[in-house]
Amino acid sequence: FSDDQNFKYLFAGNVGEAQGFPELIKAFKIAIDLNNNIHLYIVGDGRYLETAKTLVADLDLQSYIFFIGWQLPSAIPYFLATADALILSLKANPIYEITIPGKLPNYMMASKPILAVLGKEGTKIIEEAQCGFVSAPGNVQELASNIQHMSTLSDAEKSMLGKNARNYAKTNFSKE
């Protein structure tokens, strides 16, 4: 996971149907075909895990998309720190238009750029914070373009997106 030659995206959390993994994996296939230095690490478990693994195998992406599995919460900061960008995704669903995923503030506090597939409320936060790129749920082409674009950012650009994320989270979210 710590190989610095590749751009490392991290998805951490539930591997479920709600996360829109078919679109996510198909978008990575398109982006990887353009830039094979892109890797996706999936840390987590869930009901959709085996289906996601099958899709990765069917698209011959086993050298680019890696399933780390469930990890102790104490291990997650290592993965967050080592990643170049963090992925947050929800599939198209009217309820998700008004949903702010619980892990969004945690991701933002990690000071990393965020690549998101979100409805209106989540998109509004990412755009206000100026901390990453957002695609509409179901838009595989737009997501692939964002994956590709983010992987070409300079270290300074990634750092700025990460700082923006953390500053926004510290100002707008609290444990209370």
PyMOL commands that set and color helices and strands:
alter all, ss='L'
color gray80, all
select helices_A, chain A and resi 17-19+21-34+49-58+73-82+94-98+103-109+120-129+140-150+155-172
alter helices_A, ss='H'
color red, helices_A
select strands_A, chain A and resi 7-12+38-43+65-67+85-89+114-117+132-135
alter strands_A, ss='S'
color yellow, strands_A
deselect
rebuild
show_as cartoon
